[in-house]
Amino acid sequence: MIDVNVCLNEAEEKMDMAIMYLDESLAHIRAGKANVRILDGIRVDSYGSMVPLNNVAAISTPDARTIAIKPWDKSMFRVIEKAIIDSDLGITPDNNGEIIRLGIPPLTEERRKQLAKQCGKEAETAKISIRNARRDTIDTLKKGVKDGLAEDAEKDAETKVQKLHDKFIKKVDEMLADKEKEIMTV
């Protein structure tokens, strides 16, 4: 026989992972001001292996429109610049021999709308994951009824899963609204 609490905990864990995924995805979307997390996906070739950019350089934001990258090894300048140019950031690095600077340009209205749309797609993906977790849990509970779980317990658990679902969908909507506000703020 299935344990209802285990079932509910698994559902909550899956929904929580969808929220974490969304948070990570939204962090990589550039919103017009400097954020070092937009560089998280960039990998550079360091001594024959691909490593994250922050493993070979110190990354900071001296002001709201600039990201400064200070490589620990002078030989990494070209490699880092090439990785940034090849990425989908759309920012050209500026190298003065000491520090690589990335000037974050202000977003055009069209680009803001594009980014807001991209955020909406990421949020929808997270919502789909949450709905799938709810569906899977309800299916498991219905199978549990066939295996001897009391129908009352199954209905109570379904109600709890629905409340979890509603809570996480609301969280996704809040995260999306915050990111869209951040993007649309000039």
N, C-alpha and C positions, 0 to 999 in steps of 0.2 A: 504494500500500500504506500502511496506517496505521502510525503510530509508537506503540508500546506505552507508552513513557514519557510521551508527550504525553497519551495517553488516561488514564493513571493520575494525572498531575498535574491534569488537568481534573476528574477525579472527586474528588480530594482538595480542590481549590479549592471545588467545590460543597458538599462536606460541611463544610468550614470555614465557608462562608457560612451554613449551617444553624445551626452553633454560635453564630456571631455574632448571628444573628437571635434565637436563644433567649436569649442573654445580654441583649440589648436588651429583649426582651419581659419577662423576669423582673425586670429593673431597674425597670420601670414598675409592677410589682405591689407595692402598699404592704404592708409587713410589720410595722407597728406602731411602727416607729421612724423618725425623720426622715431622709429621703434626698432630696437636691435633684433626683435623676434622675426622681422621680415627676412633676415639673413639665415634663419635656422635651417632652411632646406638646402643651402649652398654647401657643396662638398668640394674640397680641393685635394689635389694630388700631393701628398707629403711623403717623400721617400718611398714611393711605390705603392702606397695605399690611399684610398679615398677617405678623408676624414672631414668632420664638420669644420666650418670656418673658424668657429670659436676655440678649436683645439690648437690652432697655429697662430692666433693673433688675439690681442686685446681689443674688444669692441666696446665703444662708448658713444654716448650722444651728448656732445658739448653744448648743443642748443637744439631748439625745436625743429630745425630744418636740416640738420647735419648728422651723419653717422661717421665716426672716426674709427678706422681700423689700423691698428699698429702691430704689424707682424713681428714675431719674436725672432725670426730668422730673415735677414735681408734678402736671401735668395728666393723668398716666397712672394715678393712683390708682384712679379709678372704672373705667377700662377694664380694668385688671388684676384688680380685684375681680370684675367681671362675668365675665371669662374663667374665673376660678377657680370661681365659683359655677356657671357653665354647663357646666363640665367634669364628667367622671364620677368625680372624686376623692372627693366626698362630705364635703368639709371646708369649713366656713364661715370666710372670712378675717376677721381682726380688725384694724381700721385705727385708728391713733392719730394720723394726720396726718404722721408721720415715716416709719414702717415698717408694712408689712402683715405680720401674724404669722399663721401657720397652725399651730394646735395639733393635733398628731397624736394622736387619741384612741386609747386602748388597744383592741385588737380583741376582740370577743366571741368565744366559742368557735365559734358558728355561722359568723361571718364568717371566722374562721381556716380552717374546713373548706372554705368556699366558695373562698377564695383558694388553698388547697392544690389543690383540684379544677381551678381555672383554670390553675395552674402545670402540672398534669398534662396538660391539653389542649395547652398551649404546647409542652411537651416532646414530646408525641406528634406534633405538627405537624413539629417538627424531625427526629424519627426517620423520619417519612414522607419528608421531603426527602432524608435520607441514604440511605434504601432506594432511592428513585427514582434517585439519582446512581449507586448500585451497579448497578441494573438497566440503566440507559442505557449504562453503561460495558461491561457484559457483552454487551449487544446489539451494541455497536460492535465489540467484539473478535470476536464470532461472525461478523459481516459481514466482518471482516478476514480470517478463515480462508478465506472464499469468494474473497477477493481475493488470496490467496497468502500469508497469514501462516501460519507454522508452527504446527501444533496444540499442540506442546509450549510454545511461547512464549505461546499463547493461554491454556493451562491455568495456566501460571506467573502470568500477569497476573491471571487470575481469582482465584487464591489470594491475590495481593497486594491486590486490590480487597476481598476478603472480610476480610482482616486490617485494612485501613483502615476498613471498615464497622464491624467489631467495636470498634475503638479509639474511633471517634466516638460509637457508641451508648453505650459505657461512659462517655464524657465527658458525654453528655446525662443519663444516669442519676445521675452524681455531682452535676451542676449542680442537677438536680431535688431530690435528697436534701438538698443544702445549703440550697436556698431553702425547702423544706418545714420543715426544722429551724428556720430563721430565723423563719418564720411561726408555727410552733407554740410557740416559746419565749415565755413570758409575761414 
